[in-house]
Amino acid sequence: MLHPGSLANLKVIDASRVLGGPYAGQILADHGADVIKVEPPSGDETRGWGPPFLDGAASYFLGLNRNKRGIAVDLAQEAGRALLLELLAGADVFIENFKTGTLERWGLGHDELSARFPQLIHARVSGFGADGPMGGLPGYDAAIQALCGIMSVNGEAGGQPLRVGLPVVDMVTGLNAAIGILMALNERTQSGKGQFVETSLYDCGVSLLHPHLPNYYLSGKVAGTSGNAHPNICPYDTFATATAPIFLAVGNDRQFAILCRQIERPDLPDDPRFATNGDRNMNRDALKVELEAALARFDCASLSDRLIKAGVPCGAVRSIDAVMADPHTVHRQMVVDIGSYRGTGSPIKLSRTPASYRRAPPQFAEHSAEVLREHDLDTEHYSAVLPGIGAREKDAT
C-alpha cells in the first residue's frame, strides 16, 4: 500500500538539469510531492551519460529523476516562458539551475517571480552563487572538489590528490537545497511569504572540509593526503588481515580495549604509547605494525562480524555488488524496483509517512499532454514550444 507521503500537498516545478537540482527534486518526490520535471528541447544532458541505458535513458539520469512527471518546454521562446508561468501559478516550489543571469534576462528572475507569486519558494543551485569574485561562473563537481580543497586531502599518504570517487559536492548541494526548501516552506507557514533559496557547489564543497578546517583554524597546519587514516582519531584506517582489508573506526578508549581483547592483544591499552587517543595518534605507525601483526591471524569477514557485534565500529572493504547482495541492504529497502527500473531507495525513514516509489523516471516529454490538461491549457496553443509531444497526445487535449 502506497502512503501519500509527508510532502503530498506540495507542487514542485523542477527545471534543473544534471545532478544537484534533480537530486533535490527526487528527495521531495520520494516523500509525496508532485514534481514536474521541465526539460529543454535537447533534454537533460544526463539522458546521454551512459552506457548503460534503459529505454534510451542513461543510468545517470535514471538515478536522479524517479517519481517525477516529465515535460519538455522551449523556454528560449516567449511562449515557452509564458507556459512556465502558467505552471508556476499553482506551484509551491520552483527548482532551477540556469546559468546566473539567464532567468533575469528572460524577465523570470526572483524579483519578478516573487512579485507575481509571493508564496513561491524559488530554489537555485549554482556553481559559485550569483555574486563575489567568482559569482556566475559555471561549476562541475570535480572542478569544485579541486578548488575547495577536497582533492588535496584525498589520496594515498604522500601521493597525488584524487577526486572522491562519487559526485559528493553535487549530492550534498542537492541535499542542502532540499533542506533549504523545507526550511523556507516551514517559515512560510508563519509569514505567508515565499523566499529565494540558494545553494552553490562552492559553498557546499567548503562546508564539507570537516575536520580539516577546524584543525586549520586552531593549528594553522594545512592537511594533505593521508590515505584512509583519520587526522584526529586512531586507529581509524584500513588494516590488512589474513584475507582482505578491514576498516577499523575506533572512536574511544573503550572500543580500543574491546578490539585488543578480540584480536588477542589485551596488553596494548596498557602500553603508554597507546593508552589514549592522543597517544595513539602520536604513535600511529607503531600501532599499525602491532595491529596488523595480530590481525594477520584472522579472516576479514568473520572478524568484522565479531568485532561490530562486540561494539567496535568496523567493516570489510566491499565491492558494489557485495553491498547490493547484503540482506541488510534489502531489509532497509535501499533497492527499489518499478517494472524494469531499479533504483536506490530513500535513506530518510519516516514512521507514519514513509517514502513511496510511484513512478519510474519519465521518458522525454512523456507527460506533456497530461500536465497541460491538468492546468486547463491548450496543447495546440503551445505546440511550437512543446518538443517531443506527439499528434495523438495533442488530440487527447
SERO-234922 format. One record per residue (C-alpha): residue number from 1; x, y, z. Coordinates in nm, 4 decimals, always signed. Example, Ala and Ser with C-alpha at 12.3 -4.5 7.8 and 13.67 -1.06 7.14 Angstrom:
REM SERO-234922
R, 1, +1.2300, -0.4500, +0.7800
R, 2, +1.3670, -0.1060, +0.7140
REM end
This chain:
REM SERO-234922
R, 1, +0.0000, +0.0000, +0.0000
R, 2, +0.1395, +0.3390, -0.1005
R, 3, +0.1197, +0.6164, +0.1573
R, 4, +0.0611, +0.9731, +0.0379
R, 5, +0.3883, +1.0919, +0.1926
R, 6, +0.4761, +1.3819, +0.4181
R, 7, +0.5004, +1.6245, +0.1225
R, 8, +0.1899, +1.5109, -0.0641
R, 9, +0.0438, +1.8615, -0.0561
R, 10, +0.3381, +2.0156, -0.2447
R, 11, +0.3572, +2.1003, -0.6126
R, 12, +0.7099, +2.1404, -0.7472
R, 13, +0.8345, +2.2601, -1.0848
R, 14, +1.1835, +2.1181, -1.1333
R, 15, +1.3542, +2.2911, -1.4252
R, 16, +1.7019, +2.1836, -1.3168
R, 17, +1.9394, +1.9530, -1.5005
R, 18, +2.2348, +1.7231, -1.4295
R, 19, +2.2642, +1.6367, -1.0575
R, 20, +2.2234, +1.8824, -0.7673
R, 21, +1.8806, +2.0207, -0.8569
R, 22, +1.7338, +1.6920, -0.9846
R, 23, +1.8554, +1.5145, -0.6696
R, 24, +1.6768, +1.7721, -0.4527
R, 25, +1.3639, +1.7262, -0.6629
R, 26, +1.3779, +1.3486, -0.6249
R, 27, +1.4071, +1.3780, -0.2466
R, 28, +1.0857, +1.5835, -0.2425
R, 29, +0.9177, +1.3498, -0.4922
R, 30, +1.0018, +1.0365, -0.2941
R, 31, +0.8147, +1.1854, +0.0001
R, 32, +0.4998, +1.2593, -0.1924
R, 33, +0.5475, +1.5931, -0.3691
R, 34, +0.4038, +1.6240, -0.7188
R, 35, +0.7212, +1.7083, -0.9111
R, 36, +0.7025, +1.8124, -1.2754
R, 37, +1.0406, +1.7945, -1.4454
R, 38, +1.0739, +2.0577, -1.7181
R, 39, +1.3444, +1.9692, -1.9712
R, 40, +1.4828, +2.1782, -2.2587
R, 41, +1.4220, +2.0670, -2.6198
R, 42, +1.7527, +1.8763, -2.6155
R, 43, +1.6614, +1.7030, -2.2913
R, 44, +1.8558, +1.6803, -1.9678
R, 45, +2.2091, +1.6034, -2.0852
R, 46, +2.2423, +1.3200, -1.8359
R, 47, +1.9988, +1.1187, -2.0501
R, 48, +2.3047, +1.0566, -2.2676
R, 49, +2.5597, +0.9957, -1.9901
R, 50, +2.5966, +0.6224, -2.0499
R, 51, +2.6141, +0.3361, -2.1080
R, 52, +2.4328, +0.1637, -1.9524
R, 53, +2.0919, +0.2677, -2.0876
R, 54, +1.7308, +0.1637, -2.0249
R, 55, +1.4775, +0.2563, -2.2946
R, 56, +1.7164, +0.5194, -2.4274
R, 57, +1.7877, +0.6890, -2.0937
R, 58, +2.1260, +0.6563, -1.9233
R, 59, +2.1542, +0.5121, -1.5742
R, 60, +2.2842, +0.8509, -1.4572
R, 61, +1.9516, +1.0169, -1.5447
R, 62, +1.7505, +0.7272, -1.4027
R, 63, +1.9229, +0.7616, -1.0668
R, 64, +1.8013, +1.1200, -1.0125
R, 65, +1.4539, +1.1555, -1.1592
R, 66, +1.2260, +0.8948, -1.0059
R, 67, +0.8678, +0.9841, -0.9063
R, 68, +0.8600, +1.2849, -1.1428
R, 69, +0.6397, +1.3607, -1.4385
R, 70, +0.8284, +1.4857, -1.7402
R, 71, +0.7526, +1.7590, -1.9895
R, 72, +0.9734, +1.9447, -2.2364
R, 73, +0.9405, +2.3182, -2.2991
R, 74, +1.1463, +2.5552, -2.5122
R, 75, +1.1995, +2.8369, -2.2636
R, 76, +1.4078, +3.0316, -2.5148
R, 77, +1.0785, +3.1264, -2.6784
R, 78, +0.8360, +3.3752, -2.5272
R, 79, +0.5501, +3.1256, -2.5464
R, 80, +0.7611, +2.8722, -2.3552
R, 81, +0.8222, +3.1221, -2.0784
R, 82, +0.4512, +3.2034, -2.0711
R, 83, +0.3799, +2.8321, -2.0273
R, 84, +0.6289, +2.8115, -1.7420
R, 85, +0.4477, +3.0974, -1.5681
R, 86, +0.1206, +2.9089, -1.6034
R, 87, +0.2783, +2.6078, -1.4330
R, 88, +0.4307, +2.8197, -1.1569
R, 89, +0.0936, +2.9780, -1.0808
R, 90, -0.0119, +2.6617, -0.8983
R, 91, +0.3269, +2.5623, -0.7593
R, 92, +0.4804, +2.5803, -0.4138
R, 93, +0.8425, +2.5316, -0.5206
R, 94, +1.0486, +2.6162, -0.8280
R, 95, +1.3887, +2.4437, -0.8603
R, 96, +1.6312, +2.5584, -1.1299
R, 97, +1.9993, +2.5749, -1.2105
R, 98, +2.0084, +2.8059, -1.5100
R, 99, +2.3288, +2.9965, -1.5641
R, 100, +2.3224, +3.3076, -1.3489
R, 101, +2.1510, +3.5894, -1.5344
R, 102, +1.9517, +3.3707, -1.7749
R, 103, +1.6180, +3.3897, -1.5941
R, 104, +1.6753, +3.7560, -1.5188
R, 105, +1.7313, +3.8218, -1.8881
R, 106, +1.4030, +3.6458, -1.9634
R, 107, +1.2164, +3.8523, -1.7060
R, 108, +1.1837, +3.5499, -1.4778
R, 109, +1.4350, +3.6401, -1.2068
R, 110, +1.3495, +3.6110, -0.8403
R, 111, +1.2309, +3.9700, -0.8128
R, 112, +0.9840, +3.9227, -1.0960
R, 113, +0.8702, +3.5786, -0.9773
R, 114, +0.8243, +3.6871, -0.6151
R, 115, +0.6165, +3.9864, -0.7263
R, 116, +0.3926, +3.7606, -0.9336
R, 117, +0.3904, +3.4621, -0.6938
R, 118, +0.4602, +3.5931, -0.3416
R, 119, +0.4271, +3.2493, -0.1807
R, 120, +0.6623, +3.0685, -0.4210
R, 121, +0.9814, +2.9099, -0.2880
R, 122, +1.2421, +2.9704, -0.5590
R, 123, +1.5419, +2.7384, -0.5177
R, 124, +1.8547, +2.7843, -0.7270
R, 125, +2.1550, +2.5520, -0.7497
R, 126, +2.4632, +2.7193, -0.8962
R, 127, +2.8368, +2.6726, -0.9225
R, 128, +2.9550, +2.9734, -0.7222
R, 129, +2.6483, +3.1812, -0.6382
R, 130, +2.5478, +3.4996, -0.8157
R, 131, +2.7946, +3.7425, -0.6595
R, 132, +3.1531, +3.7636, -0.5373
R, 133, +3.4743, +3.7319, -0.7422
R, 134, +3.3580, +3.4018, -0.8969
R, 135, +2.9868, +3.4799, -0.8990
R, 136, +2.8018, +3.3493, -1.2036
R, 137, +3.0803, +3.1198, -1.3222
R, 138, +2.9950, +2.7598, -1.4165
R, 139, +3.0897, +2.4730, -1.1868
R, 140, +3.1034, +2.0953, -1.2076
R, 141, +3.1579, +1.8580, -0.9178
R, 142, +3.5164, +1.7503, -0.9868
R, 143, +3.6349, +2.1050, -1.0566
R, 144, +3.4767, +2.2195, -0.7298
R, 145, +3.6435, +1.9307, -0.5456
R, 146, +3.9736, +2.0674, -0.6737
R, 147, +3.9003, +2.4327, -0.5941
R, 148, +3.7554, +2.3662, -0.2485
R, 149, +4.0472, +2.1582, -0.1249
R, 150, +3.8630, +1.8258, -0.1133
R, 151, +4.1060, +1.6684, -0.3582
R, 152, +4.4020, +1.7986, -0.1572
R, 153, +4.3112, +1.5756, +0.1390
R, 154, +4.2015, +1.2733, -0.0653
R, 155, +4.4626, +1.0250, -0.1852
R, 156, +4.7303, +0.7934, -0.0558
R, 157, +4.9640, +0.9411, +0.2043
R, 158, +5.2302, +1.1361, +0.0192
R, 159, +5.0585, +1.0703, -0.3130
R, 160, +4.8809, +1.2867, -0.5645
R, 161, +4.5458, +1.4467, -0.4771
R, 162, +4.2488, +1.2473, -0.6050
R, 163, +3.8863, +1.3177, -0.6811
R, 164, +3.6474, +1.1458, -0.4412
R, 165, +3.5035, +0.8617, -0.6477
R, 166, +3.1459, +0.9882, -0.6393
R, 167, +2.9942, +1.3342, -0.7002
R, 168, +2.9903, +1.4222, -0.3321
R, 169, +2.9714, +1.8007, -0.3843
R, 170, +2.6774, +1.7775, -0.6245
R, 171, +2.4900, +1.5410, -0.3948
R, 172, +2.5467, +1.7477, -0.0824
R, 173, +2.4391, +2.0581, -0.2736
R, 174, +2.1163, +1.8775, -0.3656
R, 175, +2.0659, +1.7723, -0.0043
R, 176, +2.1218, +2.1275, +0.1167
R, 177, +1.8796, +2.2560, -0.1473
R, 178, +1.6122, +2.0170, -0.0212
R, 179, +1.6810, +2.1213, +0.3388
R, 180, +1.6651, +2.4893, +0.2428
R, 181, +1.3367, +2.4373, +0.0593
R, 182, +1.1831, +2.2678, +0.3632
R, 183, +1.3106, +2.5470, +0.5901
R, 184, +1.1530, +2.8074, +0.3639
R, 185, +0.8262, +2.6141, +0.3493
R, 186, +0.8177, +2.5924, +0.7275
R, 187, +0.8802, +2.9673, +0.7599
R, 188, +0.6054, +3.0318, +0.5032
R, 189, +0.3510, +2.8818, +0.7423
R, 190, +0.4219, +3.1784, +0.9737
R, 191, +0.4821, +3.4636, +0.7290
R, 192, +0.2735, +3.3528, +0.4337
R, 193, +0.5650, +3.4516, +0.2096
R, 194, +0.7984, +3.2598, -0.0147
R, 195, +1.1691, +3.3300, -0.0475
R, 196, +1.4799, +3.2627, -0.2523
R, 197, +1.6860, +2.9562, -0.1556
R, 198, +2.0388, +2.9417, -0.2952
R, 199, +2.2861, +2.6565, -0.2651
R, 200, +2.6137, +2.6709, -0.4551
R, 201, +2.8566, +2.3899, -0.5231
R, 202, +3.1420, +2.6054, -0.3961
R, 203, +2.9803, +2.6834, -0.0606
R, 204, +2.8790, +2.3219, -0.0118
R, 205, +3.2268, +2.1987, -0.1052
R, 206, +3.3862, +2.4255, +0.1544
R, 207, +3.1303, +2.3118, +0.4128
R, 208, +3.2454, +1.9513, +0.3695
R, 209, +3.6006, +2.0174, +0.4904
R, 210, +3.5486, +1.8755, +0.8373
R, 211, +3.7636, +1.8208, +1.0409
R, 212, +4.0330, +1.9742, +0.8217
R, 213, +3.9081, +2.3325, +0.8509
R, 214, +3.8556, +2.3218, +1.2300
R, 215, +4.2043, +2.1719, +1.2618
R, 216, +4.3463, +2.4518, +1.0461
R, 217, +4.1626, +2.7201, +1.2452
R, 218, +4.3353, +2.6042, +1.5650
R, 219, +4.6750, +2.4825, +1.4456
R, 220, +4.7444, +2.6733, +1.1249
R, 221, +4.8646, +2.3447, +0.9733
R, 222, +4.7479, +2.2572, +0.6230
R, 223, +4.6322, +1.8973, +0.5866
R, 224, +4.7464, +1.6833, +0.2970
R, 225, +4.6664, +1.3394, +0.1627
R, 226, +4.6586, +1.0721, +0.4315
R, 227, +4.5158, +0.7637, +0.2646
R, 228, +4.2375, +0.6093, +0.4710
R, 229, +4.3729, +0.7360, +0.8012
R, 230, +4.1817, +0.9964, +1.0033
R, 231, +4.3708, +1.3118, +1.1074
R, 232, +4.2208, +1.3155, +1.4587
R, 233, +4.1316, +0.9548, +1.5514
R, 234, +4.3443, +0.6402, +1.5821
R, 235, +4.3083, +0.3584, +1.4946
R, 236, +4.0813, +0.4811, +1.2152
R, 237, +4.2218, +0.3282, +0.8995
R, 238, +4.2340, +0.0247, +0.6738
R, 239, +4.4334, -0.2689, +0.8112
R, 240, +4.5479, -0.5917, +0.6450
R, 241, +4.4113, -0.9237, +0.7724
R, 242, +4.4806, -1.2808, +0.6611
R, 243, +4.2291, -1.2475, +0.3772
R, 244, +4.1158, -0.8925, +0.2928
R, 245, +4.1443, -0.5376, +0.4257
R, 246, +3.9282, -0.4337, +0.7208
R, 247, +3.8450, -0.0765, +0.8165
R, 248, +3.8634, -0.0074, +1.1897
R, 249, +3.6857, +0.3070, +1.3147
R, 250, +3.7805, +0.3089, +1.6822
R, 251, +3.6477, +0.6281, +1.8376
R, 252, +3.7297, +0.5892, +2.2069
R, 253, +3.9428, +0.4038, +2.4595
R, 254, +3.6676, +0.1546, +2.5474
R, 255, +3.6350, +0.0463, +2.1861
R, 256, +4.0123, +0.0182, +2.1590
R, 257, +4.0230, -0.2111, +2.4632
R, 258, +3.7493, -0.4336, +2.3152
R, 259, +3.9352, -0.4511, +1.9845
R, 260, +4.2562, -0.5556, +2.1556
R, 261, +4.0828, -0.8305, +2.3515
R, 262, +3.9102, -0.9616, +2.0377
R, 263, +4.2397, -0.9872, +1.8459
R, 264, +4.4199, -1.1430, +2.1469
R, 265, +4.6342, -0.8406, +2.2304
R, 266, +4.4825, -0.7260, +2.5632
R, 267, +4.8193, -0.5772, +2.6594
R, 268, +4.8128, -0.2956, +2.4047
R, 269, +4.5920, -0.0497, +2.6008
R, 270, +4.8436, -0.0690, +2.8865
R, 271, +5.1286, +0.0362, +2.6595
R, 272, +5.1861, +0.4087, +2.7324
R, 273, +5.2239, +0.4704, +2.3587
R, 274, +4.8632, +0.3618, +2.3033
R, 275, +4.6826, +0.4465, +2.6282
R, 276, +4.4706, +0.7345, +2.4915
R, 277, +4.3583, +0.8547, +2.1523
R, 278, +4.6156, +1.1344, +2.1715
R, 279, +4.8904, +0.8809, +2.2461
R, 280, +4.7759, +0.6564, +1.9640
R, 281, +4.7750, +0.9480, +1.7231
R, 282, +5.1316, +1.0340, +1.8143
R, 283, +5.2389, +0.6709, +1.7630
R, 284, +5.0067, +0.5624, +1.4856
R, 285, +5.2781, +0.3987, +1.2713
R, 286, +5.3939, +0.1788, +1.5590
R, 287, +5.0350, +0.0909, +1.6441
R, 288, +4.9618, -0.0138, +1.2871
R, 289, +5.2545, -0.2556, +1.2956
R, 290, +5.1283, -0.4117, +1.6184
R, 291, +4.7684, -0.4369, +1.4998
R, 292, +4.8467, -0.5847, +1.1591
R, 293, +5.0752, -0.8451, +1.3170
R, 294, +4.7798, -0.9577, +1.5287
R, 295, +4.5209, -0.9243, +1.2516
R, 296, +4.7268, -1.1486, +1.0211
R, 297, +4.5807, -1.4479, +1.2058
R, 298, +4.2171, -1.3597, +1.1310
R, 299, +3.9758, -1.3884, +0.8378
R, 300, +3.8410, -1.0453, +0.7485
R, 301, +3.4705, -1.1299, +0.7126
R, 302, +3.4364, -1.3333, +1.0310
R, 303, +3.6453, -1.0878, +1.2340
R, 304, +3.4441, -0.7913, +1.1051
R, 305, +3.1200, -0.9597, +1.2073
R, 306, +3.2540, -1.0462, +1.5520
R, 307, +3.4029, -0.7010, +1.6175
R, 308, +3.0957, -0.5000, +1.5227
R, 309, +2.8740, -0.7245, +1.7358
R, 310, +3.1149, -0.6640, +2.0248
R, 311, +3.0780, -0.2878, +1.9825
R, 312, +3.3773, -0.1986, +1.7647
R, 313, +3.2763, +0.0022, +1.4545
R, 314, +3.4398, -0.1637, +1.1552
R, 315, +3.3711, -0.3042, +0.8138
R, 316, +3.5163, -0.5274, +0.5487
R, 317, +3.6074, -0.3285, +0.2386
R, 318, +3.3372, -0.4466, -0.0001
R, 319, +3.2564, -0.4030, -0.3680
R, 320, +2.9308, -0.2564, -0.5020
R, 321, +2.7855, -0.5974, -0.5914
R, 322, +2.8509, -0.7250, -0.2392
R, 323, +2.6655, -0.4278, -0.0933
R, 324, +2.3644, -0.4942, -0.3149
R, 325, +2.3647, -0.8643, -0.2208
R, 326, +2.3698, -0.7914, +0.1527
R, 327, +2.0404, -0.8904, +0.3226
R, 328, +2.0606, -0.5749, +0.5345
R, 329, +2.0575, -0.3565, +0.2215
R, 330, +1.7396, -0.5300, +0.1098
R, 331, +1.5850, -0.5203, +0.4588
R, 332, +1.6419, -0.1450, +0.4792
R, 333, +1.4532, -0.1063, +0.1484
R, 334, +1.7517, +0.0533, -0.0213
R, 335, +1.6778, -0.1222, -0.3505
R, 336, +1.3685, -0.0069, -0.5429
R, 337, +1.2090, -0.1863, -0.8367
R, 338, +0.9388, -0.0317, -1.0568
R, 339, +0.8886, -0.2525, -1.3608
R, 340, +1.2210, -0.2689, -1.5455
R, 341, +1.3574, +0.0256, -1.3447
R, 342, +1.5812, -0.0419, -1.0449
R, 343, +1.6937, +0.2417, -0.8207
R, 344, +1.8315, +0.3277, -0.4806
R, 345, +1.5809, +0.3813, -0.2012
R, 346, +1.5427, +0.6871, +0.0159
R, 347, +1.7646, +0.6883, +0.3262
R, 348, +1.5057, +0.9051, +0.5088
R, 349, +1.2756, +0.6792, +0.7102
R, 350, +0.9538, +0.8286, +0.8494
R, 351, +0.7356, +0.6083, +1.0692
R, 352, +0.3886, +0.7246, +0.9570
R, 353, +0.4574, +0.8777, +0.6166
R, 354, +0.7443, +0.6846, +0.4585
R, 355, +0.8844, +0.7424, +0.1133
R, 356, +0.6993, +0.5762, -0.1712
R, 357, +0.8058, +0.4771, -0.5193
R, 358, +0.5240, +0.5508, -0.7602
R, 359, +0.6805, +0.6292, -1.0954
R, 360, +0.9884, +0.5256, -1.2870
R, 361, +1.1868, +0.8219, -1.4240
R, 362, +0.9941, +0.9802, -1.7116
R, 363, +1.0699, +0.9313, -2.0749
R, 364, +1.1416, +1.2534, -2.2606
R, 365, +0.8263, +1.4740, -2.2623
R, 366, +0.6216, +1.1734, -2.1502
R, 367, +0.3648, +1.3732, -1.9518
R, 368, +0.3410, +1.6973, -2.1501
R, 369, -0.0199, +1.6471, -2.2587
R, 370, -0.1272, +1.5211, -1.9166
R, 371, +0.0223, +1.8185, -1.7341
R, 372, -0.1280, +2.0719, -1.9720
R, 373, -0.4723, +1.9126, -1.9371
R, 374, -0.4481, +1.9410, -1.5591
R, 375, -0.3734, +2.3127, -1.5931
R, 376, -0.6568, +2.3651, -1.8465
R, 377, -0.4038, +2.4650, -2.1109
R, 378, -0.4419, +2.4084, -2.4843
R, 379, -0.1656, +2.1903, -2.6244
R, 380, -0.2186, +2.3303, -2.9747
R, 381, -0.1645, +2.6828, -2.8471
R, 382, +0.1772, +2.5857, -2.7099
R, 383, +0.2698, +2.3264, -2.9727
R, 384, +0.5650, +2.5299, -3.1023
R, 385, +0.7349, +2.5181, -2.7617
R, 386, +0.6464, +2.1589, -2.6676
R, 387, +0.9098, +1.9350, -2.8296
R, 388, +0.8526, +1.5618, -2.8104
R, 389, +0.4743, +1.5698, -2.7861
R, 390, +0.3065, +1.3513, -3.0461
R, 391, -0.0017, +1.4209, -3.2561
R, 392, -0.2065, +1.1669, -3.0607
R, 393, -0.1236, +1.3454, -2.7361
R, 394, -0.2237, +1.6789, -2.8865
R, 395, -0.5561, +1.5322, -2.9970
R, 396, -0.6145, +1.3972, -2.6456
R, 397, -0.6205, +1.7523, -2.5062
REM end
